[in-house]
């Protein structure tokens, strides 16, 4: 798990730690501008340039 001072109330959990990650599809790609140049996603999910907090909170 990871937490960041500039993102209070958020906890990040690497999906590799979740036993049933296949049942938890992503809803948004956060910090997309910081992605590795070789990492490509072929889905049509929103790409946020920072935290996806507002998008995820609005969906709930």
PDB file with SEQRES, HELIX, SHEET and CRYST1 records, atoms N, CA, C and O in Angstrom:
SEQRES   1 A   60  UNK UNK UNK UNK UNK UNK UNK UNK UNK UNK UNK UNK UNK          
SEQRES   2 A   60  UNK UNK UNK UNK UNK UNK UNK UNK UNK UNK UNK UNK UNK          
SEQRES   3 A   60  UNK UNK UNK UNK UNK UNK UNK UNK UNK UNK UNK UNK UNK          
SEQRES   4 A   60  UNK UNK UNK UNK UNK UNK UNK UNK UNK UNK UNK UNK UNK          
SEQRES   5 A   60  UNK UNK UNK UNK UNK UNK UNK UNK                              
HELIX    1 AA1 UNK A   15  UNK A   17  5                                   3    
HELIX    2 AA2 UNK A   21  UNK A   23  5                                   3    
HELIX    3 AA3 UNK A   32  UNK A   34  5                                   3    
HELIX    4 AA4 UNK A   53  UNK A   59  1                                   7    
SHEET    1 AA1 2 UNK A  28  UNK A  29  0                                        
SHEET    2 AA1 2 UNK A  46  UNK A  47  1                                        
CRYST1    1.000    1.000    1.000  90.00  90.00  90.00 P 1           1          
ATOM      1  N   UNK A   1       0.834  -1.177   0.000  1.00  0.00           N  
ATOM      2  CA  UNK A   1       0.000   0.000   0.000  1.00  0.00           C  
ATOM      3  C   UNK A   1       0.875   1.235   0.000  1.00  0.00           C  
ATOM      4  O   UNK A   1       2.022   1.224   0.445  1.00  0.00           O  
ATOM      5  N   UNK A   2       0.289   2.298  -0.516  1.00  0.00           N  
ATOM      6  CA  UNK A   2       1.014   3.561  -0.543  1.00  0.00           C  
ATOM      7  C   UNK A   2       0.069   4.701  -0.225  1.00  0.00           C  
ATOM      8  O   UNK A   2      -1.098   4.688  -0.617  1.00  0.00           O  
ATOM      9  N   UNK A   3       0.580   5.677   0.483  1.00  0.00           N  
ATOM     10  CA  UNK A   3      -0.161   6.904   0.742  1.00  0.00           C  
ATOM     11  C   UNK A   3       0.747   8.081   0.409  1.00  0.00           C  
ATOM     12  O   UNK A   3       1.972   7.963   0.446  1.00  0.00           O  
ATOM     13  N   UNK A   4       0.140   9.205   0.087  1.00  0.00           N  
ATOM     14  CA  UNK A   4       0.898  10.391  -0.272  1.00  0.00           C  
ATOM     15  C   UNK A   4       0.321  11.584   0.477  1.00  0.00           C  
ATOM     16  O   UNK A   4      -0.897  11.748   0.546  1.00  0.00           O  
ATOM     17  N   UNK A   5       1.190  12.413   1.036  1.00  0.00           N  
ATOM     18  CA  UNK A   5       0.742  13.581   1.798  1.00  0.00           C  
ATOM     19  C   UNK A   5      -0.136  14.504   0.971  1.00  0.00           C  
ATOM     20  O   UNK A   5      -1.077  15.097   1.498  1.00  0.00           O  
ATOM     21  N   UNK A   6       0.157  14.636  -0.322  1.00  0.00           N  
ATOM     22  CA  UNK A   6      -0.592  15.555  -1.169  1.00  0.00           C  
ATOM     23  C   UNK A   6      -1.924  14.965  -1.648  1.00  0.00           C  
ATOM     24  O   UNK A   6      -2.690  15.646  -2.329  1.00  0.00           O  
ATOM     25  N   UNK A   7      -2.204  13.714  -1.299  1.00  0.00           N  
ATOM     26  CA  UNK A   7      -3.475  13.073  -1.641  1.00  0.00           C  
ATOM     27  C   UNK A   7      -4.105  12.495  -0.376  1.00  0.00           C  
ATOM     28  O   UNK A   7      -4.188  11.277  -0.218  1.00  0.00           O  
ATOM     29  N   UNK A   8      -4.545  13.369   0.519  1.00  0.00           N  
ATOM     30  CA  UNK A   8      -5.127  12.864   1.765  1.00  0.00           C  
ATOM     31  C   UNK A   8      -6.380  12.031   1.482  1.00  0.00           C  
ATOM     32  O   UNK A   8      -7.081  12.260   0.497  1.00  0.00           O  
ATOM     33  N   UNK A   9      -6.642  11.088   2.337  1.00  0.00           N  
ATOM     34  CA  UNK A   9      -7.819  10.220   2.243  1.00  0.00           C  
ATOM     35  C   UNK A   9      -7.763   9.234   1.078  1.00  0.00           C  
ATOM     36  O   UNK A   9      -8.779   8.632   0.731  1.00  0.00           O  
ATOM     37  N   UNK A  10      -6.588   9.063   0.471  1.00  0.00           N  
ATOM     38  CA  UNK A  10      -6.456   8.081  -0.596  1.00  0.00           C  
ATOM     39  C   UNK A  10      -5.380   7.067  -0.214  1.00  0.00           C  
ATOM     40  O   UNK A  10      -4.343   7.422   0.344  1.00  0.00           O  
ATOM     41  N   UNK A  11      -5.642   5.819  -0.521  1.00  0.00           N  
ATOM     42  CA  UNK A  11      -4.673   4.741  -0.311  1.00  0.00           C  
ATOM     43  C   UNK A  11      -4.568   3.983  -1.620  1.00  0.00           C  
ATOM     44  O   UNK A  11      -5.586   3.622  -2.209  1.00  0.00           O  
ATOM     45  N   UNK A  12      -3.371   3.742  -2.075  1.00  0.00           N  
ATOM     46  CA  UNK A  12      -3.137   3.028  -3.323  1.00  0.00           C  
ATOM     47  C   UNK A  12      -2.641   1.622  -3.009  1.00  0.00           C  
ATOM     48  O   UNK A  12      -1.724   1.438  -2.209  1.00  0.00           O  
ATOM     49  N   UNK A  13      -3.257   0.639  -3.648  1.00  0.00           N  
ATOM     50  CA  UNK A  13      -2.910  -0.760  -3.452  1.00  0.00           C  
ATOM     51  C   UNK A  13      -2.532  -1.334  -4.812  1.00  0.00           C  
ATOM     52  O   UNK A  13      -3.366  -1.336  -5.718  1.00  0.00           O  
ATOM     53  N   UNK A  14      -1.300  -1.822  -4.987  1.00  0.00           N  
ATOM     54  CA  UNK A  14      -0.924  -2.438  -6.256  1.00  0.00           C  
ATOM     55  C   UNK A  14      -1.835  -3.635  -6.556  1.00  0.00           C  
ATOM     56  O   UNK A  14      -2.063  -4.480  -5.690  1.00  0.00           O  
ATOM     57  N   UNK A  15      -2.347  -3.698  -7.774  1.00  0.00           N  
ATOM     58  CA  UNK A  15      -3.268  -4.777  -8.125  1.00  0.00           C  
ATOM     59  C   UNK A  15      -2.626  -6.150  -8.017  1.00  0.00           C  
ATOM     60  O   UNK A  15      -3.334  -7.142  -7.847  1.00  0.00           O  
ATOM     61  N   UNK A  16      -1.321  -6.233  -8.110  1.00  0.00           N  
ATOM     62  CA  UNK A  16      -0.646  -7.523  -7.968  1.00  0.00           C  
ATOM     63  C   UNK A  16      -0.833  -8.126  -6.590  1.00  0.00           C  
ATOM     64  O   UNK A  16      -0.595  -9.319  -6.403  1.00  0.00           O  
ATOM     65  N   UNK A  17      -1.254  -7.329  -5.626  1.00  0.00           N  
ATOM     66  CA  UNK A  17      -1.478  -7.818  -4.270  1.00  0.00           C  
ATOM     67  C   UNK A  17      -2.886  -8.358  -4.059  1.00  0.00           C  
ATOM     68  O   UNK A  17      -3.176  -8.957  -3.023  1.00  0.00           O  
ATOM     69  N   UNK A  18      -3.753  -8.151  -5.029  1.00  0.00           N  
ATOM     70  CA  UNK A  18      -5.140  -8.564  -4.894  1.00  0.00           C  
ATOM     71  C   UNK A  18      -5.327  -9.922  -5.552  1.00  0.00           C  
ATOM     72  O   UNK A  18      -4.997 -10.096  -6.725  1.00  0.00           O  
ATOM     73  N   UNK A  19      -5.849 -10.878  -4.811  1.00  0.00           N  
ATOM     74  CA  UNK A  19      -6.017 -12.238  -5.325  1.00  0.00           C  
ATOM     75  C   UNK A  19      -6.978 -12.316  -6.506  1.00  0.00           C  
ATOM     76  O   UNK A  19      -6.785 -13.139  -7.401  1.00  0.00           O  
ATOM     77  N   UNK A  20      -7.985 -11.492  -6.520  1.00  0.00           N  
ATOM     78  CA  UNK A  20      -8.992 -11.565  -7.575  1.00  0.00           C  
ATOM     79  C   UNK A  20      -8.994 -10.287  -8.418  1.00  0.00           C  
ATOM     80  O   UNK A  20     -10.050  -9.710  -8.677  1.00  0.00           O  
ATOM     81  N   UNK A  21      -7.829  -9.860  -8.835  1.00  0.00           N  
ATOM     82  CA  UNK A  21      -7.708  -8.615  -9.598  1.00  0.00           C  
ATOM     83  C   UNK A  21      -8.517  -8.669 -10.892  1.00  0.00           C  
ATOM     84  O   UNK A  21      -8.964  -7.630 -11.378  1.00  0.00           O  
ATOM     85  N   UNK A  22      -8.712  -9.853 -11.455  1.00  0.00           N  
ATOM     86  CA  UNK A  22      -9.472  -9.983 -12.690  1.00  0.00           C  
ATOM     87  C   UNK A  22     -10.933  -9.564 -12.504  1.00  0.00           C  
ATOM     88  O   UNK A  22     -11.604  -9.204 -13.471  1.00  0.00           O  
ATOM     89  N   UNK A  23     -11.421  -9.611 -11.273  1.00  0.00           N  
ATOM     90  CA  UNK A  23     -12.792  -9.207 -10.971  1.00  0.00           C  
ATOM     91  C   UNK A  23     -12.916  -7.725 -10.635  1.00  0.00           C  
ATOM     92  O   UNK A  23     -14.005  -7.249 -10.315  1.00  0.00           O  
ATOM     93  N   UNK A  24     -11.802  -6.994 -10.704  1.00  0.00           N  
ATOM     94  CA  UNK A  24     -11.783  -5.570 -10.372  1.00  0.00           C  
ATOM     95  C   UNK A  24     -11.204  -4.769 -11.537  1.00  0.00           C  
ATOM     96  O   UNK A  24     -10.090  -4.254 -11.443  1.00  0.00           O  
ATOM     97  N   UNK A  25     -11.950  -4.663 -12.626  1.00  0.00           N  
ATOM     98  CA  UNK A  25     -11.402  -3.951 -13.789  1.00  0.00           C  
ATOM     99  C   UNK A  25     -11.208  -2.465 -13.490  1.00  0.00           C  
ATOM    100  O   UNK A  25     -11.955  -1.898 -12.693  1.00  0.00           O  
ATOM    101  N   UNK A  26     -10.226  -1.832 -14.110  1.00  0.00           N  
ATOM    102  CA  UNK A  26      -9.991  -0.407 -13.876  1.00  0.00           C  
ATOM    103  C   UNK A  26     -11.132   0.428 -14.438  1.00  0.00           C  
ATOM    104  O   UNK A  26     -11.819   0.023 -15.376  1.00  0.00           O  
ATOM    105  N   UNK A  27     -11.318   1.612 -13.840  1.00  0.00           N  
ATOM    106  CA  UNK A  27     -12.345   2.553 -14.319  1.00  0.00           C  
ATOM    107  C   UNK A  27     -11.725   3.815 -14.902  1.00  0.00           C  
ATOM    108  O   UNK A  27     -12.393   4.581 -15.596  1.00  0.00           O  
ATOM    109  N   UNK A  28     -10.435   4.028 -14.614  1.00  0.00           N  
ATOM    110  CA  UNK A  28      -9.740   5.228 -15.078  1.00  0.00           C  
ATOM    111  C   UNK A  28      -8.236   4.954 -14.977  1.00  0.00           C  
ATOM    112  O   UNK A  28      -7.793   4.191 -14.118  1.00  0.00           O  
ATOM    113  N   UNK A  29      -7.465   5.575 -15.853  1.00  0.00           N  
ATOM    114  CA  UNK A  29      -5.996   5.498 -15.767  1.00  0.00           C  
ATOM    115  C   UNK A  29      -5.506   6.829 -15.206  1.00  0.00           C  
ATOM    116  O   UNK A  29      -5.623   7.861 -15.866  1.00  0.00           O  
ATOM    117  N   UNK A  30      -4.963   6.810 -14.006  1.00  0.00           N  
ATOM    118  CA  UNK A  30      -4.500   8.033 -13.346  1.00  0.00           C  
ATOM    119  C   UNK A  30      -3.026   8.283 -13.632  1.00  0.00           C  
ATOM    120  O   UNK A  30      -2.267   7.352 -13.901  1.00  0.00           O  
ATOM    121  N   UNK A  31      -2.641   9.519 -13.572  1.00  0.00           N  
ATOM    122  CA  UNK A  31      -1.256   9.939 -13.813  1.00  0.00           C  
ATOM    123  C   UNK A  31      -0.766   9.406 -15.155  1.00  0.00           C  
ATOM    124  O   UNK A  31       0.379   8.970 -15.273  1.00  0.00           O  
ATOM    125  N   UNK A  32      -1.629   9.442 -16.162  1.00  0.00           N  
ATOM    126  CA  UNK A  32      -1.345   8.871 -17.474  1.00  0.00           C  
ATOM    127  C   UNK A  32      -0.123   9.507 -18.136  1.00  0.00           C  
ATOM    128  O   UNK A  32       0.605   8.839 -18.870  1.00  0.00           O  
ATOM    129  N   UNK A  33       0.097  10.763 -17.884  1.00  0.00           N  
ATOM    130  CA  UNK A  33       1.234  11.458 -18.482  1.00  0.00           C  
ATOM    131  C   UNK A  33       2.567  10.900 -17.980  1.00  0.00           C  
ATOM    132  O   UNK A  33       3.596  11.052 -18.638  1.00  0.00           O  
ATOM    133  N   UNK A  34       2.544  10.256 -16.815  1.00  0.00           N  
ATOM    134  CA  UNK A  34       3.760   9.703 -16.218  1.00  0.00           C  
ATOM    135  C   UNK A  34       3.984   8.239 -16.567  1.00  0.00           C  
ATOM    136  O   UNK A  34       4.924   7.625 -16.063  1.00  0.00           O  
ATOM    137  N   UNK A  35       3.148   7.676 -17.407  1.00  0.00           N  
ATOM    138  CA  UNK A  35       3.274   6.252 -17.745  1.00  0.00           C  
ATOM    139  C   UNK A  35       4.566   5.993 -18.518  1.00  0.00           C  
ATOM    140  O   UNK A  35       5.078   6.874 -19.208  1.00  0.00           O  
ATOM    141  N   UNK A  36       5.074   4.789 -18.393  1.00  0.00           N  
ATOM    142  CA  UNK A  36       6.255   4.396 -19.162  1.00  0.00           C  
ATOM    143  C   UNK A  36       5.956   4.477 -20.654  1.00  0.00           C  
ATOM    144  O   UNK A  36       4.837   4.188 -21.078  1.00  0.00           O  
ATOM    145  N   UNK A  37       6.932   4.861 -21.443  1.00  0.00           N  
ATOM    146  CA  UNK A  37       6.720   5.015 -22.889  1.00  0.00           C  
ATOM    147  C   UNK A  37       6.361   3.689 -23.559  1.00  0.00           C  
ATOM    148  O   UNK A  37       5.734   3.684 -24.618  1.00  0.00           O  
ATOM    149  N   UNK A  38       6.746   2.582 -22.962  1.00  0.00           N  
ATOM    150  CA  UNK A  38       6.460   1.269 -23.554  1.00  0.00           C  
ATOM    151  C   UNK A  38       5.140   0.675 -23.064  1.00  0.00           C  
ATOM    152  O   UNK A  38       4.747  -0.402 -23.511  1.00  0.00           O  
ATOM    153  N   UNK A  39       4.458   1.357 -22.158  1.00  0.00           N  
ATOM    154  CA  UNK A  39       3.208   0.853 -21.609  1.00  0.00           C  
ATOM    155  C   UNK A  39       2.029   1.426 -22.394  1.00  0.00           C  
ATOM    156  O   UNK A  39       1.786   2.632 -22.371  1.00  0.00           O  
ATOM    157  N   UNK A  40       1.304   0.556 -23.083  1.00  0.00           N  
ATOM    158  CA  UNK A  40       0.189   0.985 -23.929  1.00  0.00           C  
ATOM    159  C   UNK A  40      -1.088   0.253 -23.518  1.00  0.00           C  
ATOM    160  O   UNK A  40      -1.088  -0.965 -23.342  1.00  0.00           O  
ATOM    161  N   UNK A  41      -2.157   0.998 -23.370  1.00  0.00           N  
ATOM    162  CA  UNK A  41      -3.466   0.433 -23.059  1.00  0.00           C  
ATOM    163  C   UNK A  41      -4.360   0.633 -24.277  1.00  0.00           C  
ATOM    164  O   UNK A  41      -4.400   1.719 -24.854  1.00  0.00           O  
ATOM    165  N   UNK A  42      -5.061  -0.399 -24.656  1.00  0.00           N  
ATOM    166  CA  UNK A  42      -5.913  -0.307 -25.844  1.00  0.00           C  
ATOM    167  C   UNK A  42      -7.388  -0.172 -25.479  1.00  0.00           C  
ATOM    168  O   UNK A  42      -8.261  -0.521 -26.274  1.00  0.00           O  
ATOM    169  N   UNK A  43      -7.664   0.326 -24.293  1.00  0.00           N  
ATOM    170  CA  UNK A  43      -9.054   0.523 -23.890  1.00  0.00           C  
ATOM    171  C   UNK A  43      -9.437   1.987 -24.090  1.00  0.00           C  
ATOM    172  O   UNK A  43      -8.603   2.814 -24.459  1.00  0.00           O  
ATOM    173  N   UNK A  44     -10.687   2.287 -23.844  1.00  0.00           N  
ATOM    174  CA  UNK A  44     -11.157   3.658 -24.019  1.00  0.00           C  
ATOM    175  C   UNK A  44     -11.445   4.349 -22.683  1.00  0.00           C  
ATOM    176  O   UNK A  44     -12.245   5.283 -22.621  1.00  0.00           O  
ATOM    177  N   UNK A  45     -10.791   3.884 -21.618  1.00  0.00           N  
ATOM    178  CA  UNK A  45     -10.972   4.502 -20.315  1.00  0.00           C  
ATOM    179  C   UNK A  45     -10.370   5.907 -20.291  1.00  0.00           C  
ATOM    180  O   UNK A  45      -9.421   6.212 -21.013  1.00  0.00           O  
ATOM    181  N   UNK A  46     -10.951   6.747 -19.444  1.00  0.00           N  
ATOM    182  CA  UNK A  46     -10.441   8.099 -19.269  1.00  0.00           C  
ATOM    183  C   UNK A  46      -8.990   8.058 -18.809  1.00  0.00           C  
ATOM    184  O   UNK A  46      -8.609   7.200 -18.013  1.00  0.00           O  
ATOM    185  N   UNK A  47      -8.188   8.981 -19.310  1.00  0.00           N  
ATOM    186  CA  UNK A  47      -6.797   9.144 -18.884  1.00  0.00           C  
ATOM    187  C   UNK A  47      -6.698  10.447 -18.116  1.00  0.00           C  
ATOM    188  O   UNK A  47      -6.788  11.523 -18.707  1.00  0.00           O  
ATOM    189  N   UNK A  48      -6.516  10.365 -16.820  1.00  0.00           N  
ATOM    190  CA  UNK A  48      -6.361  11.556 -15.986  1.00  0.00           C  
ATOM    191  C   UNK A  48      -4.880  11.891 -15.889  1.00  0.00           C  
ATOM    192  O   UNK A  48      -4.046  10.994 -15.770  1.00  0.00           O  
ATOM    193  N   UNK A  49      -4.554  13.162 -15.938  1.00  0.00           N  
ATOM    194  CA  UNK A  49      -3.155  13.565 -15.856  1.00  0.00           C  
ATOM    195  C   UNK A  49      -2.672  13.647 -14.413  1.00  0.00           C  
ATOM    196  O   UNK A  49      -1.478  13.816 -14.166  1.00  0.00           O  
ATOM    197  N   UNK A  50      -3.572  13.531 -13.481  1.00  0.00           N  
ATOM    198  CA  UNK A  50      -3.231  13.543 -12.057  1.00  0.00           C  
ATOM    199  C   UNK A  50      -4.087  12.477 -11.387  1.00  0.00           C  
ATOM    200  O   UNK A  50      -4.386  11.442 -11.983  1.00  0.00           O  
ATOM    201  N   UNK A  51      -4.465  12.731 -10.184  1.00  0.00           N  
ATOM    202  CA  UNK A  51      -5.325  11.808  -9.444  1.00  0.00           C  
ATOM    203  C   UNK A  51      -6.691  11.708 -10.112  1.00  0.00           C  
ATOM    204  O   UNK A  51      -7.178  12.688 -10.676  1.00  0.00           O  
ATOM    205  N   UNK A  52      -7.300  10.557 -10.054  1.00  0.00           N  
ATOM    206  CA  UNK A  52      -8.650  10.372 -10.569  1.00  0.00           C  
ATOM    207  C   UNK A  52      -9.701  10.519  -9.496  1.00  0.00           C  
ATOM    208  O   UNK A  52     -10.839  10.081  -9.668  1.00  0.00           O  
ATOM    209  N   UNK A  53      -9.329  11.128  -8.397  1.00  0.00           N  
ATOM    210  CA  UNK A  53     -10.197  11.228  -7.230  1.00  0.00           C  
ATOM    211  C   UNK A  53     -11.573  11.810  -7.554  1.00  0.00           C  
ATOM    212  O   UNK A  53     -12.593  11.245  -7.162  1.00  0.00           O  
ATOM    213  N   UNK A  54     -11.604  12.936  -8.267  1.00  0.00           N  
ATOM    214  CA  UNK A  54     -12.892  13.570  -8.573  1.00  0.00           C  
ATOM    215  C   UNK A  54     -13.753  12.671  -9.442  1.00  0.00           C  
ATOM    216  O   UNK A  54     -14.954  12.556  -9.200  1.00  0.00           O  
ATOM    217  N   UNK A  55     -13.181  12.043 -10.430  1.00  0.00           N  
ATOM    218  CA  UNK A  55     -13.926  11.149 -11.312  1.00  0.00           C  
ATOM    219  C   UNK A  55     -14.471   9.964 -10.550  1.00  0.00           C  
ATOM    220  O   UNK A  55     -15.635   9.600 -10.718  1.00  0.00           O  
ATOM    221  N   UNK A  56     -13.649   9.358  -9.717  1.00  0.00           N  
ATOM    222  CA  UNK A  56     -14.073   8.182  -8.961  1.00  0.00           C  
ATOM    223  C   UNK A  56     -15.110   8.549  -7.910  1.00  0.00           C  
ATOM    224  O   UNK A  56     -16.053   7.786  -7.698  1.00  0.00           O  
ATOM    225  N   UNK A  57     -14.969   9.689  -7.246  1.00  0.00           N  
ATOM    226  CA  UNK A  57     -15.953  10.124  -6.263  1.00  0.00           C  
ATOM    227  C   UNK A  57     -17.293  10.438  -6.922  1.00  0.00           C  
ATOM    228  O   UNK A  57     -18.343  10.166  -6.340  1.00  0.00           O  
ATOM    229  N   UNK A  58     -17.272  11.001  -8.119  1.00  0.00           N  
ATOM    230  CA  UNK A  58     -18.510  11.340  -8.826  1.00  0.00           C  
ATOM    231  C   UNK A  58     -19.249  10.083  -9.256  1.00  0.00           C  
ATOM    232  O   UNK A  58     -20.474  10.099  -9.380  1.00  0.00           O  
ATOM    233  N   UNK A  59     -18.525   8.996  -9.484  1.00  0.00           N  
ATOM    234  CA  UNK A  59     -19.139   7.747  -9.939  1.00  0.00           C  
ATOM    235  C   UNK A  59     -19.828   7.012  -8.803  1.00  0.00           C  
ATOM    236  O   UNK A  59     -20.666   6.146  -9.054  1.00  0.00           O  
ATOM    237  N   UNK A  60     -19.499   7.333  -7.568  1.00  0.00           N  
ATOM    238  CA  UNK A  60     -20.075   6.615  -6.426  1.00  0.00           C  
ATOM    239  C   UNK A  60     -21.306   7.260  -5.916  1.00  0.00           C  
ATOM    240  O   UNK A  60     -21.906   6.774  -4.958  1.00  0.00           O  
TER     241      UNK A  60                                                      
END                                                                             
